[in-house]
């Protein structure tokens, strides 16, 4: 589902993983692993104050990241100004797997935003599988 307004587009989706919710959430919220699952050309590193410094396409922004471990939910938003923001919640799924329900809002067209979210999920799945299979 996508909606537009205030010059941003929102894209939502639910994606299955073959690992327990806690493993997926751990990878998703580890700031040292973020670059592994972000779209190609986007990097992230921990910044002072619990923020995340994100670079990509000639842009640089610090993000506030709110993590709720009890709900397995994470939200991110630019520390100053406007820009891409969103949330993800991880839940249990049948057979020991999990699902990530994500929403991303950005000043991009819907097709591009869907592609970026899809690329992110593909990279996250790979990183989760690498982490889960490593033990």
C-alpha positions in Angstrom: 0.0 0.0 0.0 1.3 3.5 -0.8 0.0 6.9 0.0 1.2 10.4 -0.9 0.9 13.7 0.9 3.1 16.5 2.2 5.6 15.6 -0.6 6.3 12.2 0.8 5.3 8.7 -0.3 4.6 5.9 2.2 5.3 2.3 1.3 4.3 -0.6 3.6 5.0 -4.3 3.4 5.3 -7.5 5.4 8.2 -9.8 4.7 8.9 -13.3 5.9 12.2 -14.6 7.3 13.5 -18.1 8.1 14.9 -17.1 11.5 13.4 -16.4 14.9 12.1 -12.9 15.5 14.7 -12.1 18.1 17.5 -12.9 15.6 16.0 -10.7 12.9 15.5 -7.9 15.4 19.0 -8.2 16.6 20.4 -7.8 13.1 18.0 -5.0 12.3 18.9 -3.0 15.4 22.7 -3.5 15.4 24.2 -0.2 14.2 27.4 -1.9 13.3 25.5 -4.1 10.8 23.3 -1.5 9.2 25.5 -0.9 6.1 25.2 -4.6 5.3 21.4 -4.4 4.8 20.9 -0.9 3.5 20.6 -0.3 -0.3 23.8 -0.4 -2.3 25.7 2.9 -2.0 24.2 3.8 1.4 26.4 3.5 4.5 25.7 3.9 8.2 27.7 4.1 11.3 27.0 4.8 15.0 27.1 8.5 15.9 27.2 10.2 19.3 24.0 10.3 21.4 22.7 6.9 20.1 22.2 8.3 16.6 23.1 6.7 13.3 25.0 8.6 10.7 23.8 7.7 7.2 25.5 8.6 3.9 24.4 8.0 0.4 24.1 9.7 -2.9 26.1 12.7 -1.8 23.8 13.2 1.2 24.7 12.9 4.9 22.2 12.8 7.8 22.0 11.8 11.4 19.1 9.8 12.5 17.4 9.3 15.8 16.7 5.6 16.3 14.1 4.5 18.9 14.2 0.8 19.8 11.5 -0.9 21.8 12.9 -4.4 22.5 9.7 -5.5 24.3 7.7 -5.0 21.1 10.6 -5.8 18.8 10.0 -2.5 17.1 12.4 0.2 15.7 11.6 3.7 14.4 14.0 6.0 12.7 13.7 9.7 11.7 16.1 12.5 10.8 17.6 14.2 13.8 17.0 17.6 12.2 14.8 18.6 9.3 12.9 16.3 7.1 13.8 13.3 5.1 13.2 9.5 4.9 11.8 8.0 8.0 10.0 4.9 9.0 9.5 1.9 11.3 9.7 -1.8 11.4 8.2 -4.4 13.8 9.3 -8.0 13.9 6.9 -10.7 14.9 6.8 -14.5 15.1 5.6 -16.5 12.1 4.8 -20.3 11.8 7.5 -22.9 11.8 10.0 -20.8 13.8 10.2 -18.0 11.3 9.3 -14.4 11.6 7.8 -11.5 9.7 8.9 -7.9 9.5 6.2 -5.3 8.9 7.8 -2.1 7.7 6.8 1.3 6.6 9.1 3.8 5.0 8.2 7.4 4.1 10.4 9.5 1.7 10.2 12.2 -0.9 10.5 9.7 -3.7 8.1 8.2 -6.3 6.4 5.0 -5.2 8.2 2.7 -7.6 11.6 3.8 -6.5 10.7 3.7 -2.9 9.3 0.1 -3.3 12.5 -0.9 -5.1 14.7 0.5 -2.3 12.6 -1.3 0.4 12.8 -4.5 -1.6 16.5 -4.2 -1.9 16.8 -3.5 1.8 14.8 -6.6 2.7 16.8 -8.8 0.3 20.1 -7.6 2.0 18.5 -8.0 5.5 17.5 -11.5 4.7 21.0 -12.3 3.6 22.6 -10.8 6.7 20.1 -12.6 9.0 20.8 -15.9 7.3 24.6 -15.4 7.6 24.1 -14.5 11.3 21.7 -17.3 12.0 23.7 -20.0 10.2 26.9 -18.9 11.9 25.3 -19.9 15.2 
